[in-house]
């Protein structure tokens, strides 16, 4: 790969357009629309404490979770820019109960659907911790008016996915199935510039990310794996370090770069897991696999799971390949016992 470091996201996407299965330019335009929406969201995130945009709206979303004002704002911006761009016929948002048909007239000619979590980790907003936007793009399977089947596709059919992390710097990380690339927002020019080409996650890591406060609600195999992470075994570089922010974007971004595993297991309170398959797990699984990692629900590859509903939840074990592959060995030992 030629040295493209420093070029803008828009330029990079155009250069890489030839790698797409269809070179019409529609996917390139759609990716650039997502980048533009994220810049607008980033602007509000960065000045949230100065306005009336912190705190709760008083409403609850489709999952029954309290909606933050920035959640609502980010959702509105993603919908606005997806509609304006004209490259997607339908979209699904974690904040919306039903999918949205963009415009029935032009939807007949649009080839893609977009699913997104407009603001992941929103419980971190009021304390100025890292949050993010996650997105996933599929080629539509219907003709004419879009249907629910366009959105209920297994993750292995994604044509692009990625996230934007609003942290100490703002980064956009994405894949179109041909490697993972990261872009840092340069506020002086208002552009995402290539800073992390060809990201590969280490096969082994020293970080595990899980909410240990839920320990009493975990299955035994998860308890045993976490105990394994804590054991002092020098030749295997254990114990590992616990790092948990409570934002999937933030935790996975760190682990993607440094190596590690992110776990949101089934619990007695949430036996099917808590994270959404379409809006969080599929896009992150696609991206992590492209970086050499792995993502499962402990037994099945995340990208092979066939969704049956828009807000379906799944357990997720995702990150460095060798760390994720260790999980089933604890399930087997539990079964023998």
QUIGI-V563658 format. One record per backbone hydrogen bond with DSSP energy under -0.5 kcal/mol. CO is the residue of the C=O (numbers start at 1). NH is the residue of the N-H. If there is no record, write none. Layout:
BEGIN
((CO & NH) (CO & NH))
END
This chain:
BEGIN
((2 & 4) (4 & 7) (7 & 194) (8 & 12) (9 & 13) (10 & 14) (11 & 15) (12 & 16) (14 & 17) (15 & 18) (16 & 19) (17 & 20) (25 & 29) (26 & 30) (27 & 31) (28 & 32) (29 & 33) (30 & 34) (31 & 35) (32 & 36) (33 & 37) (34 & 38) (35 & 39) (36 & 40) (37 & 41) (38 & 42) (39 & 43) (40 & 44) (41 & 45) (42 & 46) (43 & 47) (45 & 48) (47 & 50) (47 & 51) (48 & 51) (48 & 53) (55 & 69) (59 & 67) (61 & 64) (65 & 61) (66 & 68) (67 & 57) (67 & 58) (68 & 72) (69 & 73) (70 & 74) (71 & 75) (72 & 76) (73 & 77) (74 & 78) (75 & 79) (76 & 80) (77 & 81) (78 & 82) (79 & 83) (80 & 84) (81 & 85) (82 & 86) (82 & 88) (87 & 112) (89 & 102) (90 & 114) (91 & 100) (92 & 116) (93 & 96) (99 & 101) (100 & 91) (100 & 102) (103 & 107) (104 & 108) (105 & 108) (106 & 109) (106 & 110) (111 & 140) (112 & 89) (112 & 90) (113 & 138) (114 & 92) (115 & 136) (116 & 94) (116 & 118) (117 & 134) (119 & 122) (120 & 132) (121 & 124) (122 & 125) (124 & 127) (124 & 129) (125 & 128) (131 & 166) (132 & 120) (133 & 164) (134 & 117) (135 & 162) (136 & 115) (137 & 159) (137 & 160) (138 & 113) (147 & 150) (148 & 151) (148 & 152) (151 & 153) (154 & 157) (155 & 158) (157 & 139) (160 & 137) (161 & 175) (162 & 135) (163 & 173) (164 & 133) (164 & 166) (165 & 167) (165 & 171) (166 & 131) (169 & 167) (169 & 171) (170 & 185) (171 & 165) (172 & 183) (173 & 163) (174 & 181) (175 & 161) (179 & 176) (179 & 178) (180 & 199) (181 & 174) (182 & 195) (182 & 196) (183 & 172) (184 & 193) (185 & 187) (186 & 189) (186 & 190) (186 & 191) (191 & 186) (192 & 9) (193 & 184) (194 & 6) (196 & 182) (203 & 322) (203 & 323) (206 & 241) (207 & 261) (208 & 210) (208 & 243) (209 & 263) (210 & 212) (211 & 214) (212 & 215) (214 & 217) (215 & 218) (217 & 268) (219 & 222) (219 & 223) (220 & 224) (221 & 225) (222 & 226) (223 & 227) (224 & 228) (225 & 229) (226 & 230) (227 & 231) (228 & 231) (229 & 239) (229 & 240) (231 & 233) (233 & 236) (233 & 238) (234 & 237) (238 & 233) (241 & 208) (241 & 243) (247 & 251) (248 & 252) (249 & 253) (250 & 254) (251 & 255) (252 & 256) (253 & 257) (254 & 258) (255 & 259) (259 & 206) (260 & 320) (261 & 209) (262 & 318) (264 & 316) (266 & 219) (270 & 267) (270 & 273) (275 & 314) (276 & 280) (276 & 281) (277 & 282) (280 & 284) (281 & 285) (282 & 286) (283 & 287) (284 & 288) (285 & 289) (286 & 290) (287 & 291) (288 & 293) (289 & 292) (291 & 201) (294 & 319) (295 & 302) (296 & 317) (300 & 297) (301 & 304) (301 & 305) (302 & 305) (303 & 156) (305 & 155) (305 & 307) (309 & 312) (312 & 277) (314 & 275) (316 & 264) (317 & 296) (318 & 262) (319 & 294) (320 & 324) (321 & 325) (322 & 326) (323 & 326) (324 & 327) (326 & 329) (326 & 330) (327 & 330) (327 & 331) (328 & 332) (329 & 333) (330 & 334) (331 & 335) (332 & 336) (333 & 337))
END
